[in-house]
């Protein structure tokens, strides 16, 4: 079973896994124009959000977070950010486990919907989101790294 730990994105272990994530994205990104943005710790402090490391202390294999956005017609809205698993750990259902834990946290804080953005080249991620009930929507932000935007109603 995968362990989850609430941490600041500024924590050294969080920072290390985010550096790994951003380096992989930059290496695979079409045209070499990936623009990493390290998350602001305040955006991931409860109840504005949470940042999770997945795996034992000192051995995180993945991460993910939610942060609150402006409310929408559905009510309270959270955005999923930085969902990542080290490549050698993929295929075990851990991405789904992180996603489900983030959704559980958002529901605890009364979220009416979850949104996220991603790039079309992340086919496995897109398939995970679709299997998890997310539907493609019009862009809700101007993220230069995104080509697809998704929403999942929680009510």
C-alpha positions as CSV (number, residue, x, y, z in Angstrom):
1,X,0.0,0.0,0.0
2,X,1.2,3.5,-0.9
3,X,1.8,5.9,2.0
4,X,0.8,9.6,1.7
5,X,2.5,12.4,3.5
6,X,1.4,16.0,3.7
7,X,4.4,18.2,3.1
8,X,5.3,21.6,1.9
9,X,6.4,21.7,-1.8
10,X,9.4,23.6,-0.4
11,X,10.5,20.6,1.7
12,X,13.8,19.3,0.4
13,X,12.3,15.9,-0.5
14,X,9.4,17.5,-2.3
15,X,11.8,19.8,-4.1
16,X,13.9,16.9,-5.2
17,X,11.0,14.9,-6.7
18,X,9.7,18.1,-8.4
19,X,13.1,18.7,-10.0
20,X,13.0,15.1,-11.3
21,X,9.5,15.6,-12.6
22,X,10.3,18.9,-14.3
23,X,13.5,17.5,-15.9
24,X,11.6,14.5,-17.4
25,X,8.9,16.8,-18.7
26,X,11.5,19.2,-20.2
27,X,13.3,16.2,-21.9
28,X,10.1,14.9,-23.4
29,X,8.3,18.1,-24.2
30,X,7.7,18.8,-27.9
31,X,9.9,21.7,-29.2
32,X,11.9,21.9,-26.0
33,X,9.8,24.8,-24.7
34,X,8.6,23.4,-21.3
35,X,8.4,26.0,-18.6
36,X,8.6,24.6,-15.1
37,X,6.9,26.5,-12.2
38,X,7.7,25.5,-8.7
39,X,4.5,25.6,-6.6
40,X,4.1,28.3,-4.0
41,X,4.0,26.6,-0.5
42,X,1.1,28.9,0.6
43,X,-1.1,27.6,-2.2
44,X,-0.7,24.0,-0.8
45,X,-1.4,24.7,2.8
46,X,-4.7,23.5,4.2
47,X,-7.5,24.4,3.5
48,X,-6.2,26.3,0.5
49,X,-4.6,23.0,-0.7
50,X,-2.3,20.1,0.1
51,X,0.8,18.7,-1.4
52,X,1.4,15.0,-1.0
53,X,4.5,12.8,-1.3
54,X,3.8,9.2,-2.1
55,X,6.1,6.6,-0.5
56,X,8.1,6.3,2.7
57,X,10.1,9.1,4.3
58,X,13.2,9.6,2.3
59,X,11.9,7.3,-0.5
60,X,9.1,9.2,-2.2
61,X,8.2,7.7,-5.6
62,X,5.6,10.3,-6.5
63,X,3.7,13.4,-5.7
64,X,0.6,15.5,-6.3
65,X,-1.3,18.4,-4.9
66,X,-4.5,20.3,-5.0
67,X,-4.9,24.0,-4.7
68,X,-8.1,26.1,-4.4
69,X,-9.1,28.2,-7.3
70,X,-11.8,30.8,-7.5
71,X,-15.2,29.3,-7.1
72,X,-17.2,28.3,-10.2
73,X,-20.8,27.7,-10.9
74,X,-20.3,24.3,-9.3
75,X,-19.1,25.9,-6.0
76,X,-15.7,25.3,-4.5
77,X,-13.1,24.4,-7.1
78,X,-9.7,22.8,-6.6
79,X,-7.1,22.2,-9.2
80,X,-4.9,19.1,-9.3
81,X,-1.2,19.9,-9.9
82,X,2.1,18.1,-10.3
83,X,0.7,14.5,-10.3
84,X,3.9,12.5,-10.9
85,X,5.3,9.0,-10.5
86,X,8.8,8.0,-11.1
87,X,8.8,6.0,-14.4
88,X,10.1,2.8,-12.8
89,X,7.1,2.7,-10.4
90,X,4.3,3.2,-13.0
91,X,1.8,0.5,-13.9
92,X,1.0,-0.5,-10.3
93,X,-2.1,1.7,-9.9
94,X,-0.3,4.3,-7.8
95,X,-1.2,7.2,-10.1
96,X,-4.8,6.4,-9.5
97,X,-4.2,6.1,-5.8
98,X,-2.7,9.6,-5.6
99,X,-5.5,11.0,-7.8
100,X,-8.1,9.3,-5.5
101,X,-6.4,10.6,-2.4
102,X,-6.4,14.2,-3.8
103,X,-10.1,13.9,-4.7
104,X,-10.9,12.6,-1.2
105,X,-9.1,15.7,0.3
106,X,-11.0,18.0,-2.0
107,X,-14.3,16.5,-1.1
108,X,-13.4,16.9,2.6
109,X,-13.1,20.6,2.0
110,X,-16.4,20.8,0.2
111,X,-15.3,20.9,-3.4
112,X,-17.9,20.9,-6.0
113,X,-15.4,20.1,-8.8
114,X,-11.9,19.3,-9.6
115,X,-10.0,20.7,-12.6
116,X,-6.6,20.0,-14.1
117,X,-4.6,20.7,-17.2
118,X,-2.2,18.5,-19.0
119,X,-0.4,18.1,-22.4
120,X,-1.8,15.8,-25.1
121,X,1.5,13.9,-25.3
122,X,0.9,12.5,-21.7
123,X,-1.4,9.8,-23.1
124,X,-1.3,7.6,-20.0
125,X,-2.2,10.6,-17.8
126,X,-5.1,11.5,-20.1
127,X,-6.4,7.9,-20.0
128,X,-6.2,7.9,-16.2
129,X,-8.2,11.1,-16.0
130,X,-10.8,9.8,-18.4
131,X,-11.1,6.5,-16.5
132,X,-11.5,8.5,-13.3
133,X,-14.5,10.6,-14.5
134,X,-12.8,13.7,-15.8
135,X,-14.2,15.2,-19.0
136,X,-12.4,17.6,-21.4
137,X,-13.4,21.2,-21.0
138,X,-12.5,24.6,-22.5
139,X,-9.2,26.1,-21.1
140,X,-9.7,27.7,-17.6
141,X,-6.1,29.1,-17.5
142,X,-3.3,30.1,-19.8
143,X,-0.7,27.5,-18.8
144,X,1.8,27.4,-21.7
145,X,2.6,23.7,-21.0
146,X,-1.1,22.6,-21.4
147,X,-3.0,21.6,-24.4
148,X,-5.9,19.9,-22.6
149,X,-8.1,20.9,-19.7
150,X,-10.3,18.6,-17.7
151,X,-13.1,18.8,-15.1
152,X,-14.7,16.3,-12.7
153,X,-17.9,17.3,-10.9
154,X,-17.9,16.1,-7.3
155,X,-21.5,16.7,-6.4
